[in-house]
């Protein structure tokens, strides 16, 4: 007796078109993101840009927002990969209603509405609070280094710039002189009306590289002058761009670097070596691992971000958390003094944590009677019951989910402002995923 199989006919057409609700199972995150954008978010800032009635009707902005956010939720960030998902994946089709915007349309939409898209962070955070995922009892802060859309090999130090500028200037001058002599000889041989007097392309390329080196030098010198001015007004040493203390002169250190691809990115040290990147910040609520504030800087140190991130939590939620924890990278006397003026309890490590010890204690020189000394005593006294122990289990898994589970390890955009908005989009997607799990 032969086995009977279900029919398989790829040429069979559907009698009726399917509903997008049938493309993926009920409760799928694709339905959740689409419905949240349609009914839960205010897209006035994006819709307001569509006042013209001329030309072809564009894709609905709500659909484009849902598509971008769903792509980020699934770890798909490239406009080309998102467009490919619209063609090949049923979950993307459930979001778009079987529409297929091309990658250029997706990229242009993200570029045009980048600031408005990152502005949705507060709205999504409000939905998380309404769902009971945010309690603001304990908030942990941390930063993570993420690669820029630029190679560290495209950076040049100020010392090398000075050498390369002189060398290239001499080469260009010699080539220009040689080109002029060749032009004169060809004019005599072929006549002034004949072609052959164009400058060689390699001369133009060298001139362009010389111009970019001079522009990068000027930017580093401007930063050095600004740092020297700041030092004259403050006792704290400015950052010279090379990671060490600055000098009173307005000349950059020879090791200060500038990247030609993304000049606002910086060389940063990570546990796996040095990268060309940015320092992404996140404040995470301990109750549901929801990001309650995010930020980004091109400074390798976290220290200047502590108070700014705590205030960002208050700005996004309307109140300060009861407790804040942060690692030793945020610790300074000024930071602890500023936190003392906020209505919260602070737990900031004063050094690296020793193995087997609950209290972080390091080799930092602590002045007796200082706020840093008081914080060291506070963490030691609590021992294994210290609230600081929550920091690692709250904020570090979030970075793991973003960088490992969803594969966000390098920015697509360039420039500090654009990259800041891109990081906010990543944080919105993280919170949407948390909200989708809570709604199941």
C-alpha positions in Angstrom: 0.0 0.0 0.0 1.5 3.3 -1.1 1.9 6.2 1.3 -0.3 9.3 0.7 1.4 12.7 1.0 0.1 16.2 1.2 -0.1 17.9 -2.2 3.0 20.0 -3.1 2.4 22.2 -6.2 4.4 25.4 -6.3 2.5 26.6 -9.3 -0.8 26.5 -7.5 -2.2 30.0 -7.1 -4.3 31.2 -4.2 -7.9 31.8 -4.8 -8.0 34.6 -2.2 -5.1 36.8 -1.1 -3.8 35.9 2.4 -4.1 38.2 5.4 -1.0 39.5 7.0 -2.3 38.1 10.3 -1.9 34.6 8.8 1.7 35.0 7.6 3.2 34.4 11.1 1.6 32.9 14.2 -0.5 35.0 16.6 1.6 36.5 19.3 4.7 36.9 17.1 6.8 39.9 17.8 6.2 41.1 14.2 2.5 41.6 15.0 3.4 43.3 18.3 5.8 45.8 16.8 3.4 46.7 14.0 0.5 47.1 16.3 2.5 49.1 18.8 3.6 51.6 16.1 0.0 51.9 14.8 -1.7 52.4 18.1 0.8 53.1 20.8 3.2 55.7 19.3 2.7 59.3 18.3 4.3 59.8 14.9 3.3 63.5 14.5 7.0 64.6 14.2 7.5 62.2 11.3 4.1 62.7 9.6 4.5 66.5 9.7 7.2 66.4 7.0 4.7 65.1 4.5 2.8 68.2 3.4 3.4 68.0 -0.4 0.7 66.4 -2.5 2.8 66.2 -5.6 4.6 63.2 -7.0 4.1 59.5 -6.4 2.5 58.5 -3.1 5.2 57.5 -0.7 5.2 54.5 1.5 3.2 55.1 4.7 5.5 56.5 7.4 4.0 54.3 10.0 4.9 51.2 8.0 8.4 52.5 7.5 8.8 53.1 11.2 7.5 49.7 12.1 9.8 48.1 9.5 12.9 49.8 10.8 12.1 49.1 14.5 11.3 45.4 13.7 14.5 45.1 11.8 16.5 46.4 14.7 14.5 44.1 17.1 15.6 41.1 14.9 19.3 42.2 14.7 18.9 43.4 11.0 20.4 46.9 10.8 21.5 47.3 7.2 19.0 48.9 4.8 20.0 46.3 2.2 19.3 43.4 4.6 16.0 44.9 5.7 15.0 45.3 2.0 16.0 41.7 1.4 13.9 40.6 4.4 10.9 42.3 2.9 11.3 40.1 -0.2 12.2 36.8 1.5 10.9 36.7 5.1 7.2 36.3 6.1 7.7 38.1 9.4 8.9 41.2 7.5 5.9 40.8 5.1 3.6 40.7 8.1 5.0 44.1 9.2 4.8 45.8 5.7 1.6 44.2 4.5 3.5 42.5 1.6 5.0 45.8 0.5 8.6 45.8 -0.6 10.4 49.2 -0.2 13.9 49.1 -1.8 17.1 49.6 0.2 17.6 53.2 -0.9 14.0 54.2 0.2 14.7 52.6 3.6 18.1 54.3 4.0 16.7 57.7 2.9 13.8 57.4 5.4 16.1 56.6 8.2 18.4 59.5 7.3 15.6 62.0 6.9 13.8 61.1 10.2 16.8 60.0 12.3 16.2 62.6 15.1 12.4 61.9 15.2 13.0 58.2 15.3 15.3 58.4 18.3 12.7 60.7 19.9 10.5 57.6 20.2 12.7 56.4 23.0 10.7 58.2 25.7 7.4 57.0 24.2 8.5 53.3 24.2 9.9 53.8 27.7 6.5 55.1 28.8 4.9 51.9 27.5 7.3 49.9 29.4 6.5 51.8 32.6 2.8 51.3 32.0 3.4 47.6 31.6 5.1 47.5 35.0 8.6 46.8 33.6 10.2 49.9 35.2 10.2 50.5 38.9 13.2 52.9 39.3 14.2 51.1 42.4 17.8 50.3 41.3 19.3 51.6 38.1 22.8 50.4 37.0 25.0 52.4 34.6 27.7 51.2 32.3 29.4 52.0 29.0 30.5 49.8 26.2 32.9 50.5 23.3 31.3 49.9 19.8 33.3 50.1 16.5 32.7 53.1 14.3 32.1 52.9 10.6 35.8 53.6 10.0 39.0 51.7 10.1 41.6 52.5 12.8 44.2 52.2 10.0 42.7 55.3 8.4 43.8 57.4 11.4 47.1 59.4 11.5 48.8 60.9 14.4 49.7 64.6 14.6 53.4 63.8 14.5 53.0 61.8 11.3 50.8 64.5 9.8 53.6 67.1 10.2 56.1 64.8 8.5 53.7 63.7 5.8 52.6 67.3 5.1 56.2 68.5 4.5 57.0 65.4 2.4 53.9 65.6 0.3 54.2 69.4 -0.2 57.7 68.9 -1.5 56.6 66.1 -3.8 53.6 68.1 -5.2 55.8 71.1 -5.8 58.3 69.0 -7.6 55.6 67.4 -9.7 54.0 70.7 -10.5 57.4 72.1 -11.6 58.0 69.0 -13.7 54.5 69.1 -15.2 55.0 72.8 -16.1 58.3 72.0 -17.8 56.7 69.1 -19.7 53.8 71.3 -20.8 56.2 73.9 -22.1 58.2 71.3 -24.0 55.0 69.8 -25.5 53.7 73.3 -26.5 57.0 73.8 -28.4 56.8 70.4 -30.0 53.0 70.1 -30.7 51.7 73.7 -30.6 49.8 75.5 -27.9 46.4 74.4 -29.3 47.1 70.7 -28.8 46.0 68.8 -25.8 48.5 67.3 -23.4 48.7 70.1 -20.9 46.4 68.4 -18.3 47.9 67.7 -14.9 48.4 64.0 -14.2 45.8 62.3 -12.1 48.4 61.2 -9.5 49.2 64.8 -8.9 45.6 65.6 -8.2 45.3 62.7 -5.8 48.4 63.7 -3.9 47.0 67.3 -3.7 43.7 65.9 -2.3 45.5 63.8 0.3 47.6 66.9 1.3 44.4 68.9 1.7 42.9 66.3 3.9 46.0 66.1 6.1 46.1 69.8 6.5 42.4 69.9 7.4 42.9 67.1 10.0 45.9 69.0 11.4 43.8 72.2 11.7 41.1 70.3 13.6 43.6 68.8 16.1 45.2 72.2 16.6 41.7 73.7 17.2 41.1 71.0 19.8 44.4 71.7 21.5 43.7 75.5 21.6 40.3 74.8 23.2 41.9 72.5 25.7 44.5 75.1 26.6 41.8 77.7 27.1 39.8 75.3 29.3 42.9 74.6 31.4 43.4 78.3 31.9 39.9 78.5 33.5 40.1 75.3 35.5 42.6 73.5 37.7 41.7 70.1 36.1 44.0 69.0 33.3 42.4 68.8 29.8 42.3 65.8 27.5 44.9 66.2 24.8 43.3 63.6 22.5 45.9 60.9 23.3 44.5 59.7 26.5 46.9 61.4 28.8 47.0 64.8 30.6 47.1 67.8 28.5 49.7 70.6 28.4 49.4 74.3 28.7 50.5 74.9 25.1 48.0 75.1 22.2 50.0 72.5 20.1 48.6 69.0 19.9 50.6 66.1 21.3 52.4 64.1 18.6 50.3 61.0 19.5 46.9 62.8 19.1 45.1 61.1 16.2 42.5 62.0 13.7 40.6 59.5 11.5 40.0 60.5 7.9 36.9 58.4 7.4 35.0 59.5 10.6 36.9 62.3 12.2 34.6 62.3 15.3 35.4 58.7 16.2 38.3 57.9 18.5 40.9 55.2 19.1 39.6 53.4 22.2 41.0 50.6 24.3 38.9 47.5 24.9 39.6 44.1 26.5 40.3 42.7 23.0 42.6 45.5 22.0 42.2 49.0 20.4 39.3 49.9 18.1 38.2 53.0 16.2 34.9 53.6 17.9 32.5 55.4 20.3 31.6 54.9 23.9 27.9 53.9 24.2 26.2 54.5 27.6 23.1 52.9 29.1 21.2 53.2 32.3 19.2 50.0 33.0 16.4 49.4 35.5 16.9 46.3 37.6 13.3 45.2 37.6 12.9 44.3 33.9 16.3 45.2 32.4 14.7 48.0 30.5 17.0 50.8 29.3 15.8 54.0 31.0 18.4 56.4 29.6 21.0 56.1 26.9 23.8 58.3 25.5 27.0 58.2 23.5 30.3 60.0 23.6 33.6 59.9 21.8 35.6 60.1 25.0 37.2 56.8 26.1 36.6 57.5 29.8 33.1 57.0 31.5 33.8 59.4 34.3 32.2 62.5 32.7 29.0 60.6 31.9 27.8 59.6 35.4 25.8 62.7 36.4 24.6 63.3 32.8 23.2 59.8 32.7 21.5 60.0 36.1 19.9 63.3 35.0 18.9 61.7 31.7 16.9 59.1 33.7 15.1 61.8 35.5 14.4 63.7 32.3 13.0 60.5 30.6 10.9 59.3 33.5 10.1 62.4 35.5 11.8 61.2 38.7 15.2 60.0 39.9 15.7 56.3 40.8 16.0 55.3 44.4 19.5 53.7 43.9 22.2 54.1 41.3 25.2 51.8 40.9 28.2 52.3 38.6 31.7 50.8 38.3 35.0 52.4 39.1 35.3 54.1 35.7 32.7 56.6 36.9 34.2 57.3 40.3 35.5 60.8 41.2 35.2 63.2 44.1 33.2 65.7 41.9 30.8 63.0 40.7 30.1 61.7 44.2 29.5 65.3 45.4 27.1 65.9 42.5 25.2 62.7 43.3 24.9 63.7 46.9 22.7 66.6 45.8 20.2 64.2 44.0 17.5 62.4 45.9 19.0 58.9 45.6 21.5 56.5 47.1 24.7 56.0 45.1 26.9 52.9 45.0 30.0 53.7 42.9 33.0 51.4 43.0 36.2 53.1 44.0 38.5 50.5 42.5 38.7 47.1 40.8 36.9 44.3 42.6 39.1 41.6 44.1 38.3 38.0 43.5 36.1 36.7 46.3 35.4 40.1 47.7 32.0 41.8 47.5 33.5 45.3 48.0 35.5 46.8 45.0 38.8 47.9 46.4 41.7 48.9 44.2 45.0 50.8 44.3 43.4 54.2 43.9 44.9 56.7 46.3 42.1 57.7 48.6 42.3 60.9 50.7 41.2 60.4 54.2 37.9 62.1 54.9 37.0 62.4 51.2 33.8 61.3 49.6 35.7 58.5 47.8 37.0 57.2 51.1 33.4 57.3 52.5 32.2 55.3 49.5 34.9 52.8 50.0 33.9 52.3 53.6 30.2 52.1 52.6 30.8 49.3 50.2 33.2 47.4 52.5 30.8 47.6 55.4 27.9 46.1 53.4 30.1 43.2 52.2 28.1 40.7 50.1 24.9 42.4 51.0 26.0 45.6 49.2 23.5 46.9 46.7 26.5 47.4 44.3 26.3 43.6 43.6 23.3 44.3 41.4 25.2 46.3 38.9 26.9 43.5 37.0 23.8 41.3 36.8 21.6 44.3 35.6 23.5 46.2 33.0 26.1 43.9 31.5 23.5 41.3 30.3 21.9 44.1 28.3 25.1 44.8 26.4 25.4 41.0 25.8 21.9 40.9 24.4 22.6 43.9 22.1 26.1 42.9 20.9 25.9 39.1 21.0 22.3 38.0 20.6 21.3 40.8 18.1 24.8 41.2 16.7 25.2 45.0 16.9 28.9 45.5 17.1 29.5 48.3 14.6 27.7 51.5 13.7 26.4 52.0 10.2 26.3 55.8 10.3 29.2 58.3 10.8 29.5 61.4 12.9 28.8 61.8 16.6 25.3 63.2 16.1 24.1 60.5 13.7 25.7 57.7 15.7 24.1 59.0 18.9 20.7 58.7 17.2 21.6 55.2 15.9 22.5 54.0 19.4 19.1 55.3 20.6 17.4 53.3 17.9 19.2 50.2 19.1 18.0 50.9 22.7 14.4 51.4 21.5 14.5 48.0 19.9 15.9 46.4 23.1 13.0 47.9 25.1 10.5 46.8 22.5 11.7 43.2 22.8 11.3 43.4 26.6 7.8 44.8 26.1 6.9 42.1 23.6 7.9 39.3 26.0 6.0 40.9 28.8 2.8 41.0 26.6 2.9 37.3 25.8 
